[in-house]
Amino acid sequence: MKAPKIDLLPSGRAWLPPRNPGECAHAHGAARGFSLIEIAIALGILAFALIPVLGLMPIGLTTLRDTVDTTVSARIAQTVVNQAQQADYNSLPVTGGTTYYFDEQGDLIPNSTGALSTGALYKASLQIGEPTAIPSGNLGITSMDLATLTITVQLMSTKASRTLSALVARATH
């Protein structure tokens, strides 16, 4: 009797035919994979862990939006206060108010009428209270006036607003 012919693989190893029908030659000793039950249990555990995390997403997004609005409102208020401090004290409007418009970053939109087409998302209204004389102490200042600025920053899409106050001083020697 002749010896059976042995085929060689490109790696130089001998290829042996499967012992049982349906068995692959490369599967000797290898794990066959996961069963359907194991996959279903793993998906159940994964879903049990992810559902609460997905439920927190709207809360996180709302908090993020509120934080951005607060930060931009503070930046807008600081811009308005800086403009008032740089202006001549006597030119500050005591009656009425001034309105400014800002974009989503809190940058002033010059010459804006407030239409959303100009990119304005925030509206800042400036009210200036009557100047108040305060004691000058030993500073050699003959008089000093202090004006209270009230800045109302409004998000134009939701009409939500924040009100901030600041003081502007004038000193005369």
C-alpha positions in Angstrom: 0.0 0.0 0.0 1.1 3.5 -0.8 1.5 6.3 1.7 -1.1 9.0 1.3 0.1 12.1 -0.5 0.7 15.1 1.9 0.2 18.6 0.5 2.3 21.4 1.8 1.1 24.8 2.7 3.1 27.9 1.5 4.5 28.1 5.0 6.0 24.7 4.5 3.7 23.0 7.0 1.7 20.0 6.1 -2.0 20.3 5.3 -4.1 17.6 6.9 -7.7 17.1 5.8 -10.4 17.5 8.4 -11.1 14.5 10.6 -14.9 15.2 10.8 -17.0 16.7 8.1 -17.7 20.4 8.8 -14.5 20.8 10.8 -12.0 23.3 9.4 -8.3 22.6 9.4 -7.4 25.9 11.1 -9.9 25.4 13.9 -8.0 22.7 15.8 -7.9 23.8 19.4 -9.2 27.3 18.7 -12.2 28.8 20.5 -15.4 28.7 18.4 -16.8 32.1 19.5 -19.7 33.3 21.6 -23.1 31.7 21.9 -26.3 33.7 21.2 -27.1 33.6 25.0 -23.7 35.1 25.9 -24.2 37.9 23.4 -27.8 38.6 24.6 -26.5 38.8 28.2 -23.7 41.1 27.3 -26.1 43.4 25.3 -28.4 43.5 28.3 -25.7 44.5 30.7 -24.5 47.2 28.2 -28.0 48.5 27.8 -28.5 48.6 31.6 -25.4 50.7 31.9 -26.0 53.1 29.0 -29.6 54.0 29.5 -29.0 56.1 32.6 -26.0 57.8 30.9 -28.2 58.7 27.8 -30.9 60.0 30.2 -28.4 62.5 31.6 -27.6 64.0 28.2 -30.4 66.6 28.1 -29.6 67.8 31.6 -25.9 68.2 30.6 -26.8 70.1 27.4 -29.1 72.4 29.3 -26.4 73.1 31.9 -23.9 73.8 29.1 -26.3 76.2 27.4 -26.9 78.1 30.6 -23.2 78.3 31.4 -22.4 79.7 27.9 -25.2 82.3 28.3 -23.9 83.3 31.7 -20.3 83.6 30.4 -21.4 85.6 27.4 -23.6 87.9 29.5 -20.7 88.7 31.8 -18.5 89.4 28.8 -21.2 91.7 27.3 -21.7 93.5 30.6 -17.9 94.1 30.9 -17.8 95.5 27.4 -20.7 97.9 28.1 -19.1 99.0 31.4 -15.7 99.5 29.7 -17.3 101.7 27.1 -19.1 103.8 29.8 -15.8 104.2 31.7 -14.0 105.3 28.6 -16.7 107.8 27.7 -16.7 111.4 29.0 -18.6 111.2 32.3 -20.8 114.2 31.4 -21.9 112.6 28.1 -23.4 109.5 29.9 -27.1 109.6 29.3 -28.8 110.0 32.6 -32.3 109.7 31.2 -33.5 107.0 28.8 -31.1 104.2 27.9 -28.8 102.9 25.3 -29.2 99.6 23.6 -26.3 97.5 22.1 -26.5 94.3 20.1 -24.0 91.4 20.3 -23.3 88.1 18.5 -23.0 84.6 19.9 -19.5 85.2 21.1 -20.4 88.4 23.0 -18.7 90.7 20.4 -20.4 94.1 19.8 -22.1 94.4 16.4 -21.5 98.0 15.4 -24.4 100.1 13.9 -26.9 97.2 14.5 -30.6 97.6 14.7 -31.0 94.3 16.5 -32.5 92.3 13.7 -31.5 88.6 13.8 -30.4 89.0 10.2 -27.4 90.9 11.5 -26.3 88.0 13.6 -27.4 89.6 16.9 -28.2 87.0 19.5 -27.9 89.2 22.6 -29.3 92.6 23.4 -27.8 94.8 26.2 -29.7 97.7 27.6 -27.8 100.3 29.6 -29.5 102.5 32.2 -27.5 105.0 34.1 -28.7 106.2 37.5 -28.3 109.8 38.9 -24.8 110.6 40.0 -24.1 110.4 43.7 -21.6 112.6 45.5 -19.4 110.7 47.9 -16.9 111.9 50.5 -13.5 112.3 49.1 -11.5 111.8 52.2 -7.8 113.0 52.3 -7.2 112.3 48.6 -7.1 116.0 47.6 -10.1 115.5 45.4 -12.6 118.3 45.7 -15.6 116.3 44.5 -16.3 112.9 43.1 -19.4 111.6 41.5 -20.4 107.9 41.2 -22.9 106.8 38.6 -24.6 103.4 38.9 -24.9 101.5 35.6 -27.6 98.8 35.3 -27.0 96.5 32.3 -29.7 94.1 31.3 -28.5 91.4 28.9 -31.2 89.5 27.1 -30.9 86.4 24.9 -33.1 87.5 22.0 -34.4 84.0 21.1 -35.7 83.1 24.5 -36.2 86.5 26.1 -34.3 85.3 29.1 -32.4 88.1 30.7 -29.7 88.8 33.3 -29.3 92.1 35.1 -25.9 93.3 36.3 -24.8 96.5 38.0 -21.5 98.5 38.0 -20.2 101.8 39.1 -18.5 104.6 37.1 -16.7 107.3 38.9 -15.6 110.8 38.0 -13.0 112.7 39.9 -12.3 116.5 39.6 -9.3 118.1 41.2 
